[in-house]
């Protein structure tokens, strides 16, 4: 199979929509990461997503719809606060888990009774979703466990020859996957942290908790059960109060003949002056947007990435530390 990369135009969107309607799969951009898209109403297409990614078949998918789509065709909205969250945070990087009406096939929900719904803000993605007018399931468009892609080239590097088309919508601006929120209970529960933070949700709803995932739990969200996001080089992770240890590790790796890189936020980069650096930037938003691109750059240059953890687990840092610990911990 030849894999083509095409900029988003009216023609390429129609081509992509036709592939999806006919049960094919493609790469599509969102504001967070690129997704491997299939029509969620076609079981064979959804099965192909799992096969192409090498994804475990108990790891459910998120259904993406355009902003004018009536989500109540797909799910039962049982809590009034859902409408408040939808109004404030969508289109955007928020996924909400609700009771499924069974329109999206069992293969996407892994046989569960809930469905995760997202309305992306990326205009190119919205254009495709409007054109196809179906719920499109789309995990990250990479091989399972590898670092998530934030450019069309990243998708091509993993899936060349496996899918016919990648829509190129530029570099993703969000950089880490959406916040996944279970909204089936009185108090919403964060299943996967992201750019919509616990604090932001609390400001709307009044309360929000972060779920503790335990062995044997029924999985409602992607990104919580398996090793994820790892680059194809060695990695290790140090806390910000362990900079001296990280620097020593760097020198040990260099002495042994390897090429190490330090990956850290700009505030601590000065400690590593003169060393190979993957600088993630200053703000939480910049760091989130840079993380996967830095990991993918690092796997090309480094034998080992020595990552420095974030200074806290509040706000967007919660989502960033989640990704860091899964990729480098």
Secondary structure, 3 states (H helix, E strand, C coil): CCCEEEECCHHHHHHHHHHHHCCCCEEECCCCCCEEEEECCCHHHHHHHHHHHCCCCCCCCEEECCCCCCHHHCEECCCCHHHHHHHHHCCCCEEEEEEECCCCCHHHHCCCCEEEEECCCCHHHHHHHHHHCCCEEEEECCCCCECCCCCHHHHHHHHCCCCCEEEECCCCCCCCCCEEEECCCCCEEEEECCCCCHHHHHHHHCCEEECCCCCCCCCCCCCCCCCCCECCCEEEEECHHHHHHHHHHHHHHHHCCCCEEEEECHHHHHHHCCCCEEECCCCHHHHHHHHHHHHHHHHHHCCEEEEECCCCCCCHHHHHHHHHHHHHC
